[in-house]
């Protein structure tokens, strides 16, 4: 009996040692994994199912052994669904920690203020581990229908920000998230609008904000630029904003803006047409949204770039001509 007892104790010690060794040892990966295993755990998957998916995805171990480890840890019920990636240094202990913490394989993409939606789509095409599922060569209206969004035109409808997404998620899901963010930010800005604005609704505020975004090189100038545009809208004076002309000439335009371009009529040419253009011309950030609905209290009707990112504002056309001669013509 004594020898049997000693043998049992020795066996238990050996089993514990083997278990400790296995828990700390990196799990081998299938040759086709190329250094990383991508795993998608669907919601509602049982602990046994999780173990099976892990092995099917490329972790070379026994699914029964993984399941026993999940059960023995007491955390089998805490495994979280999601998209994960496991490298060659992942031990069973680290594997469980990630699954319980929901430490998914995440990527980031930044959509910049002032971008057009063409630039957004290009960034999505180049984003790391993002599935580009948007229809090729779709019109703007077709794109919005594909996304299930109510607006006919995508310009300005996505909020510029840094977005975190699970590895191998879709571009359409990210765009829907960005569209929802813009709806929230625009609603918040509209609630904070000044009284007696010439803007009739949030969509007009979005259009004006996009022009402000492209017109200002210095953030502190935004309220004054907005003040000029609001003053012009109030009296029916044309906005004469160069960025709207450039937008109307199309995404391929990369020449220097000339007088002939200012005279080329398009729906977005605010030199040839009064009022706001039919759509935004870019993605405005929150600062431009607020500037659009909170313009500076000013009598200025004109502004011109100084060349250092800031603008010179003028109340009369005569003052504006002086500023043009100084900052544009260097006279």
C-alpha positions as CSV (number, residue, x, y, z in Angstrom):
1,X,0.0,0.0,0.0
2,X,2.9,2.3,0.8
3,X,4.4,1.8,-2.6
4,X,1.0,2.3,-4.3
5,X,0.6,5.5,-2.4
6,X,4.0,6.7,-3.3
7,X,3.4,5.8,-6.9
8,X,0.1,7.7,-6.9
9,X,1.7,10.8,-5.4
10,X,4.6,10.6,-7.9
11,X,2.0,10.2,-10.8
12,X,0.1,13.3,-9.5
13,X,3.3,15.3,-9.2
14,X,4.3,14.3,-12.7
15,X,0.8,15.1,-14.1
16,X,0.9,18.5,-12.4
17,X,4.4,19.1,-13.8
18,X,3.2,18.2,-17.3
19,X,0.1,20.4,-17.0
20,X,2.3,23.3,-15.8
21,X,4.7,22.7,-18.7
22,X,1.9,22.5,-21.3
23,X,0.2,25.7,-20.0
24,X,3.4,27.7,-20.4
25,X,4.5,26.2,-23.7
26,X,3.7,28.0,-26.9
27,X,1.2,26.2,-29.0
28,X,2.5,25.1,-32.4
29,X,0.9,26.6,-35.4
30,X,-0.1,24.9,-38.6
31,X,2.5,25.4,-41.4
32,X,0.0,27.3,-43.6
33,X,-0.6,29.8,-40.7
34,X,2.6,31.7,-41.8
35,X,3.3,33.0,-38.3
36,X,-0.2,34.0,-37.2
37,X,-3.5,32.2,-36.8
38,X,-6.7,34.2,-37.4
39,X,-9.7,33.0,-35.4
40,X,-13.4,34.1,-35.6
41,X,-15.5,33.1,-32.6
42,X,-19.2,33.6,-33.4
43,X,-21.6,34.7,-30.7
44,X,-23.1,31.9,-28.7
45,X,-20.3,29.4,-29.4
46,X,-19.9,27.0,-26.5
47,X,-16.5,26.4,-24.8
48,X,-16.2,23.1,-26.6
49,X,-17.0,24.8,-29.8
50,X,-14.4,27.5,-29.2
51,X,-11.7,24.8,-28.6
52,X,-12.8,23.1,-31.9
53,X,-12.6,26.4,-33.9
54,X,-9.2,27.2,-32.5
55,X,-7.8,23.9,-33.7
56,X,-9.6,24.1,-37.0
57,X,-8.1,27.6,-37.5
58,X,-4.5,26.4,-37.1
59,X,-3.5,25.8,-33.5
60,X,-2.0,22.4,-33.3
61,X,-3.2,20.8,-30.2
62,X,-6.1,18.6,-29.0
63,X,-9.5,20.3,-28.9
64,X,-10.4,18.1,-26.0
65,X,-7.3,19.2,-24.1
66,X,-8.1,22.9,-24.7
67,X,-11.7,22.3,-23.6
68,X,-10.5,20.6,-20.4
69,X,-8.2,23.6,-19.7
70,X,-11.1,26.0,-20.2
71,X,-13.2,24.0,-17.8
72,X,-10.5,23.5,-15.2
73,X,-9.7,27.2,-15.2
74,X,-13.3,28.0,-14.1
75,X,-13.6,30.5,-16.9
76,X,-15.2,28.5,-19.7
77,X,-18.4,30.6,-19.4
78,X,-16.4,33.8,-19.8
79,X,-15.0,33.2,-23.3
80,X,-15.9,36.1,-25.6
81,X,-16.9,36.1,-29.3
82,X,-14.8,38.1,-31.7
83,X,-12.0,38.2,-34.1
84,X,-8.6,37.1,-32.7
85,X,-5.1,36.5,-33.9
86,X,-2.6,34.3,-32.2
87,X,1.1,34.2,-32.9
88,X,3.8,31.5,-32.4
89,X,4.5,32.6,-28.8
90,X,0.9,32.0,-27.6
91,X,0.6,29.6,-24.7
92,X,-2.6,28.0,-23.5
93,X,-2.5,30.3,-20.5
94,X,-2.1,33.4,-22.8
95,X,-4.8,32.0,-25.2
96,X,-7.3,31.8,-22.4
97,X,-6.4,35.3,-21.1
98,X,-7.1,36.9,-24.5
99,X,-10.4,35.0,-25.0
100,X,-11.6,36.0,-21.5
101,X,-10.5,39.6,-21.9
102,X,-12.0,39.9,-25.4
103,X,-8.6,41.1,-26.6
104,X,-9.5,41.1,-30.3
105,X,-7.2,41.6,-33.3
106,X,-7.8,45.3,-33.9
107,X,-6.7,47.8,-36.5
108,X,-7.0,51.5,-36.8
109,X,-7.7,53.9,-39.6
110,X,-7.8,57.7,-39.5
111,X,-10.2,59.7,-41.8
112,X,-8.9,63.2,-42.0
113,X,-10.9,66.5,-41.8
114,X,-11.3,68.0,-45.2
115,X,-11.1,64.7,-47.1
116,X,-13.6,64.1,-49.9
117,X,-15.4,60.7,-50.0
118,X,-13.1,59.7,-52.9
119,X,-10.1,60.0,-50.6
120,X,-12.0,58.1,-47.9
121,X,-12.7,55.2,-50.3
122,X,-9.0,55.2,-51.3
123,X,-7.9,55.0,-47.7
124,X,-10.3,52.1,-47.1
125,X,-8.9,50.2,-50.1
126,X,-5.4,50.6,-48.6
127,X,-6.4,49.9,-44.9
128,X,-4.8,47.0,-43.2
129,X,-6.9,43.8,-42.8
130,X,-10.1,45.6,-43.9
131,X,-12.3,43.8,-46.4
132,X,-13.2,46.2,-49.2
133,X,-16.8,45.1,-49.9
134,X,-18.1,48.2,-51.6
135,X,-19.4,47.9,-55.1
136,X,-16.9,48.8,-57.8
137,X,-17.6,51.9,-59.9
138,X,-20.8,52.5,-58.1
139,X,-22.4,56.0,-58.4
140,X,-22.7,58.1,-55.3
141,X,-26.4,57.2,-55.0
142,X,-25.7,53.5,-55.5
143,X,-23.1,53.6,-52.8
144,X,-25.5,55.2,-50.3
145,X,-28.2,52.6,-51.2
146,X,-25.7,49.8,-50.7
147,X,-24.8,51.2,-47.2
148,X,-28.5,51.6,-46.4
149,X,-28.1,55.3,-45.7
150,X,-30.9,57.8,-46.4
151,X,-28.9,60.5,-48.2
152,X,-28.4,60.5,-52.0
153,X,-24.9,61.8,-51.9
154,X,-22.0,60.6,-49.7
155,X,-20.0,63.8,-49.6
156,X,-19.5,65.0,-46.1
157,X,-21.7,62.3,-44.6
158,X,-18.8,60.5,-42.8
159,X,-17.2,61.9,-39.6
160,X,-13.5,62.4,-39.7
161,X,-11.9,60.5,-36.8
162,X,-9.7,57.5,-35.9
163,X,-11.7,54.3,-36.1
164,X,-10.8,51.0,-34.5
165,X,-12.1,47.9,-36.2
166,X,-11.6,44.1,-35.8
167,X,-9.3,42.5,-38.2
168,X,-11.0,41.4,-41.4
169,X,-14.2,43.4,-40.8
170,X,-15.7,45.2,-43.8
171,X,-15.4,48.7,-45.2
172,X,-19.2,49.0,-45.4
173,X,-19.5,48.4,-41.6
174,X,-16.8,51.1,-40.9
175,X,-18.6,53.6,-43.2
176,X,-21.9,53.0,-41.5
177,X,-20.1,53.7,-38.1
178,X,-18.6,56.9,-39.5
179,X,-22.0,58.0,-40.9
180,X,-23.7,57.5,-37.5
181,X,-20.9,59.5,-35.9
182,X,-21.5,62.4,-38.3
183,X,-25.3,62.3,-37.6
184,X,-24.6,62.5,-33.9
185,X,-22.0,65.3,-34.2
186,X,-24.2,67.3,-36.6
187,X,-27.2,67.0,-34.3
188,X,-25.1,68.2,-31.3
189,X,-23.8,71.2,-33.2
190,X,-27.3,72.1,-34.5
191,X,-28.6,72.1,-31.0
192,X,-26.0,74.7,-30.1
193,X,-26.7,77.1,-33.0
194,X,-27.0,80.8,-32.6
195,X,-30.4,82.4,-33.1
196,X,-31.4,84.0,-36.4
197,X,-29.0,82.1,-38.6
198,X,-29.7,82.1,-42.4
199,X,-29.3,78.3,-42.3
200,X,-32.6,76.5,-42.4
201,X,-31.7,73.0,-41.3
202,X,-28.7,70.7,-40.2
203,X,-28.0,69.7,-43.8
204,X,-27.3,73.3,-44.7
205,X,-25.1,73.6,-41.7
206,X,-23.2,70.6,-42.8
207,X,-22.6,72.1,-46.3
208,X,-21.4,75.4,-44.9
209,X,-19.1,73.6,-42.4
210,X,-17.5,71.7,-45.3
211,X,-16.7,75.0,-47.0
212,X,-15.3,76.4,-43.8
213,X,-13.2,73.3,-43.4
214,X,-11.6,73.8,-46.8
215,X,-11.3,77.6,-46.5
216,X,-9.4,77.8,-43.2
217,X,-5.7,77.2,-42.6
218,X,-5.8,78.6,-39.1
219,X,-8.3,77.0,-36.7
220,X,-8.9,80.3,-34.9
221,X,-10.2,81.8,-38.2
222,X,-13.1,79.5,-38.5
223,X,-15.7,81.6,-36.6
224,X,-14.7,84.7,-38.7
225,X,-14.9,82.8,-42.0
226,X,-18.3,81.5,-40.9
227,X,-19.3,85.1,-40.0
228,X,-18.4,86.3,-43.5
229,X,-20.4,83.5,-45.2
230,X,-23.4,83.9,-42.9
231,X,-23.4,87.6,-43.6
232,X,-23.4,86.9,-47.4
233,X,-26.1,84.3,-47.1
234,X,-28.2,86.7,-45.1
235,X,-28.3,89.3,-47.9
236,X,-28.2,86.9,-50.9
237,X,-24.6,87.7,-51.8
238,X,-22.7,84.9,-53.6
239,X,-20.2,83.1,-51.4
240,X,-17.4,83.1,-54.0
241,X,-15.6,80.3,-52.3
242,X,-12.7,78.8,-54.3
243,X,-12.9,75.3,-52.8
244,X,-16.5,74.9,-54.1
245,X,-15.3,75.7,-57.6
246,X,-12.5,73.2,-57.4
247,X,-14.9,70.5,-56.1
248,X,-17.3,71.2,-59.0
249,X,-14.5,70.7,-61.5
250,X,-14.1,67.1,-60.3
251,X,-11.6,64.9,-58.4
252,X,-9.2,64.9,-61.4
253,X,-8.6,68.7,-61.2
254,X,-5.1,69.5,-60.0
255,X,-4.3,72.6,-61.9
256,X,-3.9,76.1,-60.6
257,X,-7.3,77.8,-60.3
258,X,-7.7,80.4,-63.0
259,X,-10.3,83.0,-63.9
260,X,-11.8,80.7,-66.6
261,X,-12.5,78.1,-63.8
262,X,-14.3,80.7,-61.7
263,X,-16.5,81.4,-64.8
264,X,-17.2,77.7,-65.5
265,X,-20.6,77.0,-64.2
266,X,-21.3,73.9,-62.2
267,X,-23.8,73.3,-59.4
268,X,-21.0,73.8,-56.9
269,X,-19.6,77.1,-58.4
270,X,-20.5,79.7,-55.8
271,X,-19.1,82.4,-58.1
272,X,-21.8,81.8,-60.7
273,X,-24.6,80.6,-58.4
274,X,-26.1,82.2,-55.3
275,X,-26.6,80.4,-52.0
276,X,-25.1,77.1,-50.8
277,X,-24.0,74.4,-53.2
278,X,-26.2,71.3,-53.4
279,X,-24.0,69.0,-51.2
280,X,-21.0,69.3,-48.9
281,X,-17.6,69.5,-50.6
282,X,-15.6,67.6,-47.9
283,X,-15.8,66.0,-44.4
284,X,-15.9,68.8,-41.8
285,X,-14.7,68.1,-38.2
286,X,-16.6,69.2,-35.1
287,X,-14.8,72.6,-34.9
288,X,-16.1,73.5,-38.4
289,X,-19.6,72.2,-37.6
290,X,-19.7,74.5,-34.6
291,X,-18.2,77.4,-36.5
292,X,-20.9,77.1,-39.1
293,X,-23.7,77.5,-36.5
294,X,-21.8,79.8,-34.2
295,X,-20.4,82.5,-36.5
296,X,-18.4,85.4,-35.1
297,X,-20.4,88.6,-34.6
298,X,-18.7,90.6,-37.4
299,X,-19.4,93.1,-40.2
300,X,-16.7,91.6,-42.4
301,X,-17.9,90.6,-45.9
302,X,-14.6,89.6,-47.4
303,X,-11.4,87.7,-46.6
304,X,-8.2,86.8,-48.3
305,X,-5.4,84.4,-47.4
306,X,-2.3,86.1,-46.0
307,X,0.0,83.3,-47.2
308,X,0.9,82.0,-43.7
309,X,-2.3,80.0,-43.2
310,X,-4.3,82.9,-41.7
311,X,-6.8,85.3,-43.4
312,X,-7.2,89.0,-43.5
313,X,-10.9,90.1,-43.1
314,X,-12.4,93.2,-44.6
315,X,-15.7,95.0,-44.1
316,X,-15.8,96.8,-47.5
317,X,-14.8,95.9,-51.0
318,X,-12.3,98.8,-51.0
319,X,-10.6,97.4,-47.9
320,X,-10.6,93.9,-49.5
321,X,-8.8,95.3,-52.6
322,X,-6.1,96.7,-50.4
323,X,-5.7,93.3,-48.7
324,X,-5.5,91.6,-52.1
325,X,-2.8,94.0,-53.3
326,X,-0.8,93.4,-50.1
327,X,-1.1,89.7,-49.7
328,X,-1.7,88.3,-53.2
329,X,-0.1,90.8,-55.5
330,X,2.7,91.8,-53.0
331,X,2.2,95.5,-53.9
